[in-house]
Amino acid sequence: MKLFRGLVFCSLVLGVSSQGWFSFLGEAAQGARDMWRAYSDMIEANYINSDKYFHARGNYDAAQRGPGGVWAAEVLSNARENMQRVTDFFKHGDSGYGLEDSRADQFANEWGRSGKDPNHFRPAGLPDKY
């Protein structure tokens, strides 16, 4: 846990070094809100094969906020995937269950964070609302 906190602190300091704390933290908060909105939309849509789209969209929207948004998207995406790996381990043991899906999620996360169009992952028939 101390290592995790240290890594988060160091990444925060490195991300803030090029700009003011307040703008960075504001971007991070807005980026976290973008990530939450994408997650909420994914739950609401409940559409088959749409999770990669919502991963990419949340990361894309957060990254558009600036360096703070990119930082928030990366921290939240990694935390979510790591948490899923832990729960998969307890449910299925050291079988590698879900590893391929986790890698695909991380690919979609990085795709969105890099500014690429999240619609690349949009499944056919997903309502225009999303």
CNS distance restraints for C-alpha pairs under 8 A (distance, minus, plus):
assign (resid   1 and name CA) (resid   5 and name CA) 6.26 0.50 0.50
assign (resid   2 and name CA) (resid   6 and name CA) 6.05 0.50 0.50
assign (resid   3 and name CA) (resid   7 and name CA) 6.15 0.50 0.50
assign (resid   4 and name CA) (resid   8 and name CA) 6.20 0.50 0.50
assign (resid   5 and name CA) (resid   9 and name CA) 6.05 0.50 0.50
assign (resid   6 and name CA) (resid  10 and name CA) 6.06 0.50 0.50
assign (resid   7 and name CA) (resid  11 and name CA) 6.06 0.50 0.50
assign (resid   8 and name CA) (resid  12 and name CA) 6.05 0.50 0.50
assign (resid   8 and name CA) (resid  75 and name CA) 7.79 0.50 0.50
assign (resid   9 and name CA) (resid  13 and name CA) 6.16 0.50 0.50
assign (resid  10 and name CA) (resid  14 and name CA) 6.09 0.50 0.50
assign (resid  11 and name CA) (resid  15 and name CA) 6.00 0.50 0.50
assign (resid  11 and name CA) (resid  71 and name CA) 7.86 0.50 0.50
assign (resid  12 and name CA) (resid  16 and name CA) 6.16 0.50 0.50
assign (resid  12 and name CA) (resid  71 and name CA) 7.50 0.50 0.50
assign (resid  13 and name CA) (resid  17 and name CA) 6.12 0.50 0.50
assign (resid  14 and name CA) (resid  18 and name CA) 7.96 0.50 0.50
assign (resid  15 and name CA) (resid  24 and name CA) 7.91 0.50 0.50
assign (resid  15 and name CA) (resid  67 and name CA) 6.69 0.50 0.50
assign (resid  15 and name CA) (resid  68 and name CA) 7.14 0.50 0.50
assign (resid  15 and name CA) (resid  71 and name CA) 7.20 0.50 0.50
assign (resid  16 and name CA) (resid  20 and name CA) 6.44 0.50 0.50
assign (resid  16 and name CA) (resid  21 and name CA) 6.04 0.50 0.50
assign (resid  16 and name CA) (resid  24 and name CA) 6.20 0.50 0.50
assign (resid  16 and name CA) (resid  68 and name CA) 7.81 0.50 0.50
assign (resid  19 and name CA) (resid  23 and name CA) 7.32 0.50 0.50
assign (resid  19 and name CA) (resid  24 and name CA) 6.91 0.50 0.50
assign (resid  20 and name CA) (resid  24 and name CA) 6.28 0.50 0.50
assign (resid  21 and name CA) (resid  25 and name CA) 5.99 0.50 0.50
assign (resid  22 and name CA) (resid  26 and name CA) 5.99 0.50 0.50
assign (resid  23 and name CA) (resid  27 and name CA) 6.11 0.50 0.50
assign (resid  23 and name CA) (resid  68 and name CA) 7.79 0.50 0.50
assign (resid  24 and name CA) (resid  28 and name CA) 6.12 0.50 0.50
assign (resid  24 and name CA) (resid  66 and name CA) 7.86 0.50 0.50
assign (resid  24 and name CA) (resid  67 and name CA) 6.77 0.50 0.50
assign (resid  24 and name CA) (resid  68 and name CA) 4.61 0.50 0.50
assign (resid  24 and name CA) (resid  69 and name CA) 7.92 0.50 0.50
assign (resid  25 and name CA) (resid  29 and name CA) 6.11 0.50 0.50
assign (resid  25 and name CA) (resid  68 and name CA) 6.19 0.50 0.50
assign (resid  26 and name CA) (resid  30 and name CA) 6.19 0.50 0.50
assign (resid  26 and name CA) (resid  68 and name CA) 7.29 0.50 0.50
assign (resid  27 and name CA) (resid  31 and name CA) 5.91 0.50 0.50
assign (resid  27 and name CA) (resid  65 and name CA) 5.48 0.50 0.50
assign (resid  27 and name CA) (resid  66 and name CA) 6.23 0.50 0.50
assign (resid  27 and name CA) (resid  67 and name CA) 7.21 0.50 0.50
assign (resid  27 and name CA) (resid  68 and name CA) 4.59 0.50 0.50
assign (resid  27 and name CA) (resid  69 and name CA) 5.01 0.50 0.50
assign (resid  28 and name CA) (resid  32 and name CA) 6.07 0.50 0.50
assign (resid  28 and name CA) (resid  62 and name CA) 7.92 0.50 0.50
assign (resid  28 and name CA) (resid  65 and name CA) 7.87 0.50 0.50
assign (resid  28 and name CA) (resid  67 and name CA) 7.85 0.50 0.50
assign (resid  28 and name CA) (resid  68 and name CA) 4.19 0.50 0.50
assign (resid  28 and name CA) (resid  69 and name CA) 4.46 0.50 0.50
assign (resid  28 and name CA) (resid  70 and name CA) 7.54 0.50 0.50
assign (resid  28 and name CA) (resid  71 and name CA) 6.74 0.50 0.50
assign (resid  28 and name CA) (resid  72 and name CA) 5.15 0.50 0.50
assign (resid  29 and name CA) (resid  33 and name CA) 6.27 0.50 0.50
assign (resid  29 and name CA) (resid  68 and name CA) 7.90 0.50 0.50
assign (resid  29 and name CA) (resid  69 and name CA) 7.40 0.50 0.50
assign (resid  29 and name CA) (resid  72 and name CA) 7.56 0.50 0.50
assign (resid  30 and name CA) (resid  34 and name CA) 6.26 0.50 0.50
assign (resid  30 and name CA) (resid  62 and name CA) 7.03 0.50 0.50
assign (resid  30 and name CA) (resid  65 and name CA) 7.09 0.50 0.50
assign (resid  30 and name CA) (resid  69 and name CA) 6.78 0.50 0.50
assign (resid  31 and name CA) (resid  35 and name CA) 6.26 0.50 0.50
assign (resid  31 and name CA) (resid  61 and name CA) 7.06 0.50 0.50
assign (resid  31 and name CA) (resid  62 and name CA) 3.88 0.50 0.50
assign (resid  31 and name CA) (resid  63 and name CA) 6.90 0.50 0.50
assign (resid  31 and name CA) (resid  65 and name CA) 6.37 0.50 0.50
assign (resid  31 and name CA) (resid  68 and name CA) 7.25 0.50 0.50
assign (resid  31 and name CA) (resid  69 and name CA) 4.25 0.50 0.50
assign (resid  31 and name CA) (resid  70 and name CA) 7.31 0.50 0.50
assign (resid  31 and name CA) (resid  72 and name CA) 5.97 0.50 0.50
assign (resid  31 and name CA) (resid  73 and name CA) 6.48 0.50 0.50
assign (resid  32 and name CA) (resid  36 and name CA) 6.23 0.50 0.50
assign (resid  32 and name CA) (resid  62 and name CA) 6.88 0.50 0.50
assign (resid  32 and name CA) (resid  69 and name CA) 7.15 0.50 0.50
assign (resid  32 and name CA) (resid  72 and name CA) 5.83 0.50 0.50
assign (resid  32 and name CA) (resid  73 and name CA) 6.71 0.50 0.50
assign (resid  32 and name CA) (resid  76 and name CA) 7.66 0.50 0.50
assign (resid  33 and name CA) (resid  37 and name CA) 6.12 0.50 0.50
assign (resid  33 and name CA) (resid  62 and name CA) 7.96 0.50 0.50
assign (resid  34 and name CA) (resid  38 and name CA) 6.29 0.50 0.50
assign (resid  34 and name CA) (resid  58 and name CA) 5.76 0.50 0.50
assign (resid  34 and name CA) (resid  59 and name CA) 7.86 0.50 0.50
assign (resid  34 and name CA) (resid  61 and name CA) 5.99 0.50 0.50
assign (resid  34 and name CA) (resid  62 and name CA) 5.50 0.50 0.50
assign (resid  35 and name CA) (resid  39 and name CA) 6.26 0.50 0.50
assign (resid  35 and name CA) (resid  58 and name CA) 4.52 0.50 0.50
assign (resid  35 and name CA) (resid  59 and name CA) 6.56 0.50 0.50
assign (resid  35 and name CA) (resid  61 and name CA) 7.63 0.50 0.50
assign (resid  35 and name CA) (resid  62 and name CA) 6.56 0.50 0.50
assign (resid  35 and name CA) (resid  73 and name CA) 6.87 0.50 0.50
assign (resid  36 and name CA) (resid  40 and name CA) 6.06 0.50 0.50
assign (resid  36 and name CA) (resid  58 and name CA) 7.67 0.50 0.50
assign (resid  37 and name CA) (resid  41 and name CA) 6.07 0.50 0.50
assign (resid  37 and name CA) (resid  58 and name CA) 7.41 0.50 0.50
assign (resid  38 and name CA) (resid  42 and name CA) 6.14 0.50 0.50
assign (resid  38 and name CA) (resid  54 and name CA) 5.61 0.50 0.50
assign (resid  38 and name CA) (resid  55 and name CA) 7.32 0.50 0.50
assign (resid  38 and name CA) (resid  57 and name CA) 6.68 0.50 0.50
assign (resid  38 and name CA) (resid  58 and name CA) 4.98 0.50 0.50
assign (resid  39 and name CA) (resid  43 and name CA) 6.34 0.50 0.50
assign (resid  39 and name CA) (resid  54 and name CA) 6.84 0.50 0.50
assign (resid  39 and name CA) (resid  55 and name CA) 7.84 0.50 0.50
assign (resid  39 and name CA) (resid  58 and name CA) 7.48 0.50 0.50
assign (resid  40 and name CA) (resid  44 and name CA) 6.12 0.50 0.50
assign (resid  41 and name CA) (resid  45 and name CA) 5.85 0.50 0.50
assign (resid  41 and name CA) (resid  54 and name CA) 7.76 0.50 0.50
assign (resid  41 and name CA) (resid 130 and name CA) 7.02 0.50 0.50
assign (resid  42 and name CA) (resid  46 and name CA) 6.07 0.50 0.50
assign (resid  42 and name CA) (resid  47 and name CA) 7.55 0.50 0.50
assign (resid  42 and name CA) (resid  50 and name CA) 7.39 0.50 0.50
assign (resid  42 and name CA) (resid  51 and name CA) 6.71 0.50 0.50
assign (resid  42 and name CA) (resid  54 and name CA) 6.14 0.50 0.50
assign (resid  45 and name CA) (resid 130 and name CA) 7.96 0.50 0.50
assign (resid  47 and name CA) (resid 126 and name CA) 6.98 0.50 0.50
assign (resid  49 and name CA) (resid 123 and name CA) 6.56 0.50 0.50
assign (resid  50 and name CA) (resid  54 and name CA) 6.53 0.50 0.50
assign (resid  50 and name CA) (resid 121 and name CA) 7.51 0.50 0.50
assign (resid  50 and name CA) (resid 122 and name CA) 6.48 0.50 0.50
assign (resid  50 and name CA) (resid 123 and name CA) 5.87 0.50 0.50
assign (resid  50 and name CA) (resid 126 and name CA) 7.75 0.50 0.50
assign (resid  51 and name CA) (resid  55 and name CA) 6.14 0.50 0.50
assign (resid  51 and name CA) (resid 105 and name CA) 7.91 0.50 0.50
assign (resid  52 and name CA) (resid  56 and name CA) 6.14 0.50 0.50
assign (resid  52 and name CA) (resid 104 and name CA) 7.55 0.50 0.50
assign (resid  52 and name CA) (resid 105 and name CA) 5.89 0.50 0.50
assign (resid  52 and name CA) (resid 108 and name CA) 5.70 0.50 0.50
assign (resid  52 and name CA) (resid 109 and name CA) 7.98 0.50 0.50
assign (resid  52 and name CA) (resid 121 and name CA) 5.96 0.50 0.50
assign (resid  52 and name CA) (resid 122 and name CA) 7.78 0.50 0.50
assign (resid  53 and name CA) (resid  57 and name CA) 5.98 0.50 0.50
assign (resid  53 and name CA) (resid 108 and name CA) 7.32 0.50 0.50
assign (resid  53 and name CA) (resid 118 and name CA) 5.99 0.50 0.50
assign (resid  53 and name CA) (resid 119 and name CA) 6.64 0.50 0.50
assign (resid  53 and name CA) (resid 120 and name CA) 7.52 0.50 0.50
assign (resid  53 and name CA) (resid 121 and name CA) 4.56 0.50 0.50
assign (resid  53 and name CA) (resid 122 and name CA) 5.04 0.50 0.50
assign (resid  53 and name CA) (resid 123 and name CA) 7.51 0.50 0.50
assign (resid  54 and name CA) (resid  58 and name CA) 5.94 0.50 0.50
assign (resid  54 and name CA) (resid 118 and name CA) 7.92 0.50 0.50
assign (resid  55 and name CA) (resid  59 and name CA) 6.31 0.50 0.50
assign (resid  55 and name CA) (resid 105 and name CA) 6.72 0.50 0.50
assign (resid  55 and name CA) (resid 108 and name CA) 5.97 0.50 0.50
assign (resid  55 and name CA) (resid 109 and name CA) 5.46 0.50 0.50
assign (resid  55 and name CA) (resid 112 and name CA) 7.58 0.50 0.50
assign (resid  56 and name CA) (resid  60 and name CA) 5.92 0.50 0.50
assign (resid  56 and name CA) (resid 108 and name CA) 4.87 0.50 0.50
assign (resid  56 and name CA) (resid 109 and name CA) 4.95 0.50 0.50
assign (resid  56 and name CA) (resid 110 and name CA) 7.41 0.50 0.50
assign (resid  56 and name CA) (resid 111 and name CA) 6.19 0.50 0.50
assign (resid  56 and name CA) (resid 112 and name CA) 4.26 0.50 0.50
assign (resid  56 and name CA) (resid 113 and name CA) 7.37 0.50 0.50
assign (resid  56 and name CA) (resid 118 and name CA) 5.02 0.50 0.50
assign (resid  56 and name CA) (resid 121 and name CA) 7.52 0.50 0.50
assign (resid  57 and name CA) (resid  61 and name CA) 5.99 0.50 0.50
assign (resid  57 and name CA) (resid 112 and name CA) 6.05 0.50 0.50
assign (resid  57 and name CA) (resid 118 and name CA) 5.13 0.50 0.50
assign (resid  57 and name CA) (resid 119 and name CA) 7.82 0.50 0.50
assign (resid  58 and name CA) (resid  62 and name CA) 6.14 0.50 0.50
assign (resid  58 and name CA) (resid  73 and name CA) 7.64 0.50 0.50
assign (resid  58 and name CA) (resid 109 and name CA) 7.98 0.50 0.50
assign (resid  58 and name CA) (resid 112 and name CA) 7.37 0.50 0.50
assign (resid  59 and name CA) (resid  63 and name CA) 5.98 0.50 0.50
assign (resid  59 and name CA) (resid  70 and name CA) 7.48 0.50 0.50
assign (resid  59 and name CA) (resid  73 and name CA) 5.41 0.50 0.50
assign (resid  59 and name CA) (resid  74 and name CA) 7.79 0.50 0.50
assign (resid  59 and name CA) (resid 109 and name CA) 5.73 0.50 0.50
assign (resid  59 and name CA) (resid 110 and name CA) 7.52 0.50 0.50
assign (resid  59 and name CA) (resid 112 and name CA) 4.93 0.50 0.50
assign (resid  59 and name CA) (resid 113 and name CA) 4.93 0.50 0.50
assign (resid  60 and name CA) (resid  64 and name CA) 6.29 0.50 0.50
assign (resid  60 and name CA) (resid 111 and name CA) 7.82 0.50 0.50
assign (resid  60 and name CA) (resid 112 and name CA) 4.06 0.50 0.50
assign (resid  60 and name CA) (resid 113 and name CA) 4.93 0.50 0.50
assign (resid  60 and name CA) (resid 114 and name CA) 7.31 0.50 0.50
assign (resid  60 and name CA) (resid 115 and name CA) 5.83 0.50 0.50
assign (resid  60 and name CA) (resid 116 and name CA) 7.40 0.50 0.50
assign (resid  60 and name CA) (resid 117 and name CA) 7.73 0.50 0.50
assign (resid  60 and name CA) (resid 118 and name CA) 6.91 0.50 0.50
assign (resid  61 and name CA) (resid  65 and name CA) 7.13 0.50 0.50
assign (resid  61 and name CA) (resid 112 and name CA) 7.82 0.50 0.50
assign (resid  62 and name CA) (resid  66 and name CA) 7.72 0.50 0.50
assign (resid  62 and name CA) (resid  69 and name CA) 4.65 0.50 0.50
assign (resid  62 and name CA) (resid  70 and name CA) 6.11 0.50 0.50
assign (resid  62 and name CA) (resid  72 and name CA) 7.43 0.50 0.50
assign (resid  62 and name CA) (resid  73 and name CA) 6.04 0.50 0.50
assign (resid  62 and name CA) (resid 113 and name CA) 7.55 0.50 0.50
assign (resid  63 and name CA) (resid  67 and name CA) 6.99 0.50 0.50
assign (resid  63 and name CA) (resid  68 and name CA) 7.87 0.50 0.50
assign (resid  63 and name CA) (resid  69 and name CA) 4.85 0.50 0.50
assign (resid  63 and name CA) (resid  70 and name CA) 4.35 0.50 0.50
assign (resid  63 and name CA) (resid  73 and name CA) 6.99 0.50 0.50
assign (resid  63 and name CA) (resid 112 and name CA) 7.71 0.50 0.50
assign (resid  63 and name CA) (resid 113 and name CA) 5.36 0.50 0.50
assign (resid  63 and name CA) (resid 114 and name CA) 7.62 0.50 0.50
assign (resid  63 and name CA) (resid 115 and name CA) 7.17 0.50 0.50
assign (resid  64 and name CA) (resid  69 and name CA) 6.99 0.50 0.50
assign (resid  64 and name CA) (resid  70 and name CA) 7.78 0.50 0.50
assign (resid  64 and name CA) (resid 115 and name CA) 7.56 0.50 0.50
assign (resid  65 and name CA) (resid  69 and name CA) 5.12 0.50 0.50
assign (resid  65 and name CA) (resid  70 and name CA) 7.55 0.50 0.50
assign (resid  66 and name CA) (resid  70 and name CA) 6.35 0.50 0.50
assign (resid  67 and name CA) (resid  71 and name CA) 6.13 0.50 0.50
assign (resid  68 and name CA) (resid  72 and name CA) 6.18 0.50 0.50
assign (resid  69 and name CA) (resid  73 and name CA) 6.03 0.50 0.50
assign (resid  70 and name CA) (resid  74 and name CA) 6.15 0.50 0.50
assign (resid  70 and name CA) (resid 113 and name CA) 6.41 0.50 0.50
assign (resid  71 and name CA) (resid  75 and name CA) 6.16 0.50 0.50
assign (resid  72 and name CA) (resid  76 and name CA) 5.95 0.50 0.50
assign (resid  73 and name CA) (resid  77 and name CA) 5.84 0.50 0.50
assign (resid  73 and name CA) (resid 113 and name CA) 7.36 0.50 0.50
assign (resid  74 and name CA) (resid  78 and name CA) 5.99 0.50 0.50
assign (resid  74 and name CA) (resid 109 and name CA) 7.96 0.50 0.50
assign (resid  74 and name CA) (resid 113 and name CA) 7.90 0.50 0.50
assign (resid  75 and name CA) (resid  79 and name CA) 6.03 0.50 0.50
assign (resid  76 and name CA) (resid  80 and name CA) 6.06 0.50 0.50
assign (resid  77 and name CA) (resid  81 and name CA) 6.23 0.50 0.50
assign (resid  77 and name CA) (resid 106 and name CA) 7.54 0.50 0.50
assign (resid  77 and name CA) (resid 109 and name CA) 6.95 0.50 0.50
assign (resid  78 and name CA) (resid  82 and name CA) 5.97 0.50 0.50
assign (resid  78 and name CA) (resid 106 and name CA) 7.89 0.50 0.50
assign (resid  79 and name CA) (resid  83 and name CA) 5.98 0.50 0.50
assign (resid  80 and name CA) (resid  84 and name CA) 6.19 0.50 0.50
assign (resid  81 and name CA) (resid  85 and name CA) 6.25 0.50 0.50
assign (resid  81 and name CA) (resid 102 and name CA) 6.30 0.50 0.50
assign (resid  81 and name CA) (resid 105 and name CA) 7.94 0.50 0.50
assign (resid  81 and name CA) (resid 106 and name CA) 7.70 0.50 0.50
assign (resid  82 and name CA) (resid  86 and name CA) 6.36 0.50 0.50
assign (resid  83 and name CA) (resid  87 and name CA) 6.34 0.50 0.50
assign (resid  84 and name CA) (resid  88 and name CA) 6.00 0.50 0.50
assign (resid  85 and name CA) (resid  89 and name CA) 6.10 0.50 0.50
assign (resid  85 and name CA) (resid  98 and name CA) 7.42 0.50 0.50
assign (resid  85 and name CA) (resid  99 and name CA) 7.48 0.50 0.50
assign (resid  85 and name CA) (resid 102 and name CA) 7.82 0.50 0.50
assign (resid  86 and name CA) (resid  90 and name CA) 6.51 0.50 0.50
assign (resid  87 and name CA) (resid  91 and name CA) 6.18 0.50 0.50
assign (resid  88 and name CA) (resid  92 and name CA) 5.68 0.50 0.50
assign (resid  88 and name CA) (resid  93 and name CA) 7.16 0.50 0.50
assign (resid  88 and name CA) (resid  97 and name CA) 6.66 0.50 0.50
assign (resid  88 and name CA) (resid  98 and name CA) 6.94 0.50 0.50
assign (resid  89 and name CA) (resid  93 and name CA) 4.54 0.50 0.50
assign (resid  89 and name CA) (resid  94 and name CA) 5.78 0.50 0.50
assign (resid  89 and name CA) (resid  95 and name CA) 7.70 0.50 0.50
assign (resid  89 and name CA) (resid  97 and name CA) 7.80 0.50 0.50
assign (resid  92 and name CA) (resid  97 and name CA) 6.62 0.50 0.50
assign (resid  98 and name CA) (resid 102 and name CA) 6.08 0.50 0.50
assign (resid  99 and name CA) (resid 103 and name CA) 6.23 0.50 0.50
assign (resid 100 and name CA) (resid 104 and name CA) 6.26 0.50 0.50
assign (resid 101 and name CA) (resid 105 and name CA) 6.12 0.50 0.50
assign (resid 102 and name CA) (resid 106 and name CA) 6.19 0.50 0.50
assign (resid 103 and name CA) (resid 107 and name CA) 6.18 0.50 0.50
assign (resid 104 and name CA) (resid 108 and name CA) 6.32 0.50 0.50
assign (resid 105 and name CA) (resid 109 and name CA) 6.13 0.50 0.50
assign (resid 106 and name CA) (resid 110 and name CA) 6.11 0.50 0.50
assign (resid 107 and name CA) (resid 111 and name CA) 6.06 0.50 0.50
assign (resid 108 and name CA) (resid 112 and name CA) 6.27 0.50 0.50
assign (resid 108 and name CA) (resid 121 and name CA) 7.80 0.50 0.50
assign (resid 109 and name CA) (resid 113 and name CA) 6.20 0.50 0.50
assign (resid 110 and name CA) (resid 114 and name CA) 6.02 0.50 0.50
assign (resid 111 and name CA) (resid 115 and name CA) 6.89 0.50 0.50
assign (resid 111 and name CA) (resid 116 and name CA) 5.70 0.50 0.50
assign (resid 111 and name CA) (resid 117 and name CA) 7.82 0.50 0.50
assign (resid 111 and name CA) (resid 118 and name CA) 7.37 0.50 0.50
assign (resid 112 and name CA) (resid 116 and name CA) 5.48 0.50 0.50
assign (resid 112 and name CA) (resid 117 and name CA) 6.73 0.50 0.50
assign (resid 112 and name CA) (resid 118 and name CA) 5.79 0.50 0.50
assign (resid 118 and name CA) (resid 122 and name CA) 7.08 0.50 0.50
assign (resid 122 and name CA) (resid 126 and name CA) 7.21 0.50 0.50
assign (resid 126 and name CA) (resid 130 and name CA) 7.25 0.50 0.50
